[in-house]
Amino acid sequence: MKRHDYILNELKKNDVDRPFLCQQLDRSHSYVSLRFNGKGSFTLEEAYRIMELANVPPENIYRAFPPGGIPATARQQKPRLRIVSYERRRA
C-alpha cells in the first residue's frame, strides 16, 4: 500500500487532478507532491480542503491522512527483541 492511498483514490474518483488541487491549495506542484510522498506534512487547513475536494467527511481524517501517510493496517510490525537469559553453569 502506498502513502495516502485512500485520499488519492478519493481525489481520482472525484476527478480532481494534481494541477487543480495545487490551484485550490494555492501551492506549487512540487509542494503538493513532496507532501504526498512523505517529505513534509500538509497543514490542517490544507488537509480539510483536500478532503472537501475529495468529498471525504471530516470524521474520516484518520483514513485520509493517517500518521506517516500509511494506514495502521498496512504498516509492518517491528520485530520485537527477545531477551533470553542463560544461567551460567558452574563446574
C-alpha positions in Angstrom: 0.0 0.0 0.0 1.4 3.4 -1.0 1.3 6.6 1.0 -2.0 8.4 1.2 -3.7 5.8 -1.0 -7.2 6.5 0.4 -7.2 10.2 -0.2 -5.5 9.9 -3.6 -8.1 7.3 -4.7 -10.9 9.6 -3.5 -9.5 12.5 -5.4 -9.3 10.4 -8.5 -12.9 9.2 -8.1 -14.0 12.9 -7.9 -11.9 13.8 -11.0 -9.6 16.1 -9.0 -6.3 16.2 -10.8 -3.0 17.4 -9.4 -2.9 20.8 -11.2 -6.5 21.6 -10.0 -5.6 20.5 -6.5 -2.5 22.8 -6.5 -4.6 25.7 -7.7 -7.2 25.2 -5.0 -4.5 25.0 -2.3 -2.6 27.9 -3.8 0.6 25.7 -3.7 3.1 24.6 -6.2 3.1 21.1 -7.8 6.3 20.2 -6.1 5.0 21.3 -2.7 1.9 19.0 -3.0 3.9 16.1 -4.5 6.5 16.3 -1.7 3.8 16.1 0.9 2.1 13.2 -0.7 5.4 11.4 -0.9 6.1 11.9 2.8 8.7 14.7 2.6 6.6 17.0 4.7 3.1 17.4 6.1 0.0 19.2 5.0 -1.4 21.9 7.3 -4.7 21.0 9.0 -6.4 23.6 6.8 -4.9 22.0 3.6 -6.0 18.6 4.8 -9.6 19.7 5.3 -9.6 21.5 1.9 -8.3 18.3 0.2 -10.9 16.2 1.9 -13.6 18.7 0.9 -12.5 18.4 -2.8 -12.5 14.6 -2.5 -15.9 14.6 -0.8 -14.5 12.8 2.3 -16.3 13.6 5.5 -14.2 15.3 8.2 -14.7 12.4 10.6 -12.6 10.3 8.2 -9.5 12.4 8.6 -7.7 9.4 10.2 -8.2 7.5 7.0 -7.4 10.3 4.6 -4.2 11.5 6.5 -3.0 8.6 8.8 0.2 9.0 10.8 3.1 8.6 8.4 0.7 8.5 5.5 0.2 4.8 5.7 -2.9 3.2 7.4 -2.2 1.2 10.6 -3.5 -2.0 9.0 -0.8 -1.7 6.2 2.1 -0.8 8.5 4.5 -3.6 9.2 5.0 -4.6 12.8 8.5 -4.1 14.0 10.2 -7.2 15.2 10.3 -7.4 18.9 13.6 -8.0 20.7 13.5 -11.3 22.5 15.8 -11.3 25.6 16.8 -14.7 26.7 18.8 -15.2 29.8 21.1 -18.0 30.2 22.1 -19.2 33.6 25.9 -19.6 34.0 26.9 -23.2 34.6 29.4 -23.6 37.3 31.6 -26.6 37.2 
